[in-house]
Amino acid sequence: MKVNISSAALLVEVSISSWSARKLDKKVTEEVNLNKGASRSASRTNKNLLADDEKLEAINKYAANFRNWLYNETLPWSNSGLRLIPTAKFFDFKTQLDKHKTEFETMVADFVTEYPNRIAAQAFKLGTMFDRSEYPDQYDIATKFKFGYCFSPVPEAGHFLVDLGEEMDKELRAEYEKAYEERVNVAMKDLWTRLKDSLDRIAERLSVGEDGKTKIFRDSMIDNVLDLCGMLRELNVTSDPNLEKARREVEMLLAGVAPDELRKSEEIRKDVKAEVAAILGKFAW
């Protein structure tokens, strides 16, 4: 049976980049290798041109957190970075995406404005390793930060606009349909993996440690899985009935579980762990 999700999802390509401020220090590299009696290529010493700069660190941390958010909200589609987003989530996703873009660009603009002063501060932090010529000018530094995105439709399965003769056309269509189905399978497998990993985590945390004591876990362990269950309902672009069944069973199991009760009651921990194990054993993960 052919799988076609062109009406249920969109593709989004997002690019976010920031300046690492890392640069190879050839002089220090040579000194280190010479002092250690090593060859020229034995080690490389990179210096941080903006060491301990809180604003640049905040930008890079924001970019990393955004990528995590993007991966959680979307599904994998291709090695080129395209991600799959259900059409039902589009407006909320687009609103959040624009919010992230605005926040990122505001942080960058603030950093670029103060950039000359931040360079001056590095003369004290880097000592003899400081070299003003290694720093891009204020205009160039702004180009080191980018945040962009574009949406595109998911091609229909079997859609191939070529005219290479009937036999070649059939072959290319077959190859494309196979690749299309594989991409859909990868996307859906990603959802199953997210759910299984979260259940494995609960099972592991509810087990007794080697010292015979109850393992420590945060309240967010349960909340995160419930949040995931909500996301799976929207990300299930193929309407996989088994995934929906697994999602609902997990949601029903954990909806009434209070983390404090899990910590206090060994009986409740055993019951929840047994229920989790039952769900893990029921589906073909």
C-alpha positions in Angstrom: 0.0 0.0 0.0 1.4 3.4 -1.0 1.9 6.0 1.7 1.0 9.6 0.9 1.2 12.3 3.5 1.3 15.3 1.1 -2.0 16.7 2.5 -1.2 16.0 6.1 2.2 17.6 6.4 4.6 20.3 5.2 8.4 20.4 4.9 10.3 23.1 6.7 14.0 24.0 6.3 15.5 26.0 9.2 19.0 27.3 9.4 20.5 29.0 12.5 24.1 29.7 12.9 26.3 31.7 15.2 29.9 32.7 15.7 32.0 30.3 17.7 34.9 32.9 18.2 37.3 30.0 18.0 40.6 30.4 16.1 43.7 28.3 15.7 46.7 29.9 17.4 49.6 28.8 15.2 52.2 30.3 17.4 51.0 28.7 20.6 50.5 25.4 18.8 54.1 25.4 17.6 55.3 26.3 21.1 53.3 23.5 22.7 54.4 20.8 20.3 58.0 22.0 20.5 58.0 21.9 24.4 56.5 18.5 24.4 58.9 17.1 21.8 56.0 16.3 19.4 55.7 16.7 15.7 54.1 19.9 14.2 50.8 18.1 13.6 50.6 16.4 17.0 48.2 19.0 18.5 46.3 22.1 17.7 45.7 24.9 20.1 42.5 26.9 19.5 41.9 30.1 21.5 38.6 31.7 22.3 38.7 35.2 20.9 35.9 36.2 23.3 36.7 34.2 26.3 34.0 34.3 29.0 31.8 36.6 27.0 28.4 36.1 28.5 26.4 37.6 25.6 28.1 35.4 23.0 27.7 32.4 25.2 24.0 33.2 25.7 23.5 33.4 21.9 25.2 30.1 21.3 23.2 28.5 24.1 20.0 29.9 22.6 20.9 28.4 19.2 21.5 25.0 20.8 18.2 25.1 22.7 16.4 26.2 19.6 17.7 23.2 17.7 16.4 20.9 20.5 13.0 22.6 20.3 13.0 22.2 16.5 13.8 18.4 16.7 11.1 17.9 19.3 8.4 19.7 17.3 9.1 18.2 13.9 10.1 14.9 12.3 13.1 13.9 10.3 12.7 13.9 6.5 16.1 14.2 4.7 19.8 14.4 5.3 19.8 17.9 3.9 18.0 19.2 7.0 14.4 19.2 5.9 12.0 18.5 8.7 8.4 17.4 8.5 5.7 19.3 10.3 2.0 18.3 10.4 -0.4 20.8 8.8 -2.5 20.7 12.0 0.5 22.2 13.9 1.5 24.7 11.2 0.1 28.0 12.7 1.2 27.4 16.2 4.6 26.2 14.9 5.0 29.2 12.7 4.1 31.6 15.6 6.7 29.9 17.8 9.3 29.9 15.0 8.9 33.7 14.4 9.1 34.3 18.2 12.4 32.4 18.3 13.7 34.3 15.2 12.9 37.7 16.8 14.5 36.7 20.1 17.7 35.4 18.4 18.0 38.5 16.2 17.5 40.8 19.1 20.2 39.1 21.1 22.6 39.3 18.1 21.8 43.0 17.5 22.6 43.8 21.1 25.9 41.8 20.9 27.0 43.5 17.6 26.3 47.0 19.0 28.7 46.3 21.9 31.1 44.3 19.9 34.0 46.9 19.8 34.0 47.2 23.6 34.0 43.4 24.0 37.1 43.2 21.9 38.9 45.7 24.1 38.1 43.6 27.1 39.8 40.6 25.6 43.2 42.3 25.7 43.3 41.6 29.4 41.8 38.1 29.3 44.0 36.7 26.5 47.3 38.3 27.5 50.0 37.8 25.0 47.7 35.7 22.8 45.6 38.8 22.0 45.9 39.9 18.4 43.4 42.7 17.3 43.9 41.7 13.6 42.2 38.4 14.2 38.8 39.9 15.0 36.3 40.6 12.2 35.1 44.2 11.9 31.7 45.1 13.2 30.0 44.7 9.9 31.5 41.3 9.2 30.6 40.0 12.6 26.9 40.6 12.0 27.1 38.2 9.0 28.3 35.4 11.3 24.8 35.1 12.7 21.9 33.8 10.7 18.4 32.6 11.2 16.2 31.7 8.3 13.5 29.3 7.3 11.3 28.3 4.4 8.3 26.0 4.0 7.6 23.7 1.1 4.9 21.1 0.3 5.6 17.4 0.7 5.7 16.0 -2.9 3.0 13.5 -3.6 4.1 9.9 -3.7 4.8 8.9 -7.3 5.0 12.5 -8.5 7.9 12.7 -11.0 8.1 15.4 -13.7 10.5 13.8 -16.2 10.3 12.7 -19.8 13.0 10.1 -20.3 11.1 7.4 -22.0 8.5 5.0 -20.5 11.0 2.4 -19.1 13.3 5.0 -17.5 10.3 6.9 -16.2 8.9 3.8 -14.5 12.2 3.0 -12.9 12.7 6.5 -11.6 9.1 6.6 -10.2 9.6 3.3 -8.5 12.9 4.5 -6.9 11.3 7.7 -5.8 8.3 6.0 -4.3 10.6 3.7 -2.4 12.7 6.6 -1.1 9.5 8.4 -0.2 8.1 5.5 1.8 11.5 5.1 3.5 11.4 8.7 4.6 7.9 8.4 6.0 9.0 5.2 7.8 12.0 7.0 9.3 9.8 9.9 10.5 7.3 7.5 12.2 10.1 5.4 13.7 11.4 8.6 15.3 8.1 8.9 17.1 8.1 5.3 18.3 11.7 5.8 19.5 10.9 8.9 21.5 8.1 7.2 23.3 10.1 4.0 24.0 13.1 6.0 25.3 10.8 7.9 27.7 9.3 4.6 29.0 12.7 3.0 29.3 13.8 6.0 31.4 10.8 5.7 33.7 11.4 1.9 34.1 15.1 2.6 34.9 14.3 5.3 37.4 11.7 3.2 39.2 14.1 0.4 39.7 16.0 -0.1 43.0 19.6 0.9 42.8 22.5 -1.5 43.5 22.7 -0.1 47.0 19.0 -1.1 47.6 17.8 2.5 47.7 15.2 4.2 45.6 16.6 6.1 42.7 16.2 9.8 42.5 14.0 11.4 39.8 12.6 14.8 39.0 8.9 15.6 38.8 9.6 16.5 35.1 10.2 12.8 34.4 6.4 12.3 34.3 5.5 15.7 33.0 7.9 15.4 30.0 6.3 12.0 29.0 2.8 13.5 29.2 3.9 16.5 27.1 5.4 14.0 24.6 2.0 12.1 24.5 0.3 15.4 23.6 2.9 16.0 20.8 2.5 12.5 19.4 -1.1 13.0 18.8 -0.3 15.9 16.5 2.9 14.4 14.9 1.3 11.1 13.9 1.0 12.2 10.2 0.2 8.7 9.0 -2.5 8.2 11.7 -0.7 5.0 12.8 -3.4 3.3 14.9 -0.8 1.3 16.9 1.2 4.5 17.8 -2.1 6.2 18.8 -3.0 3.2 21.0 0.5 3.1 22.7 0.3 6.9 23.2 -3.1 6.7 24.8 -2.1 3.8 27.1 0.9 5.7 28.3 -1.2 8.9 28.8 -3.9 7.0 30.7 -1.2 5.3 32.9 0.6 8.5 33.9 -2.2 11.1 33.9 -3.1 10.1 37.5 0.5 9.5 38.8 1.9 12.0 41.3 5.7 12.0 41.5 5.6 12.5 45.3 3.4 9.3 45.6 6.0 7.4 43.5 8.7 8.5 45.8 6.8 7.6 49.0 5.2 4.3 48.0 7.1 1.3 47.0 3.9 -0.4 46.0 2.9 2.4 43.6 6.4 2.3 42.1 6.2 -1.4 41.4 2.7 -1.1 39.9 3.7 1.7 37.6 6.9 0.0 36.6 4.9 -3.2 35.8 2.4 -1.2 33.7 5.3 0.4 31.8 6.9 -3.0 31.2 3.6 -4.3 29.9 3.3 -1.5 27.4 6.9 -2.0 26.3 6.2 -5.6 25.7 2.9 -5.1 23.9 4.1 -3.2 20.8 6.7 -3.8 18.1 9.0 -0.9 18.9 
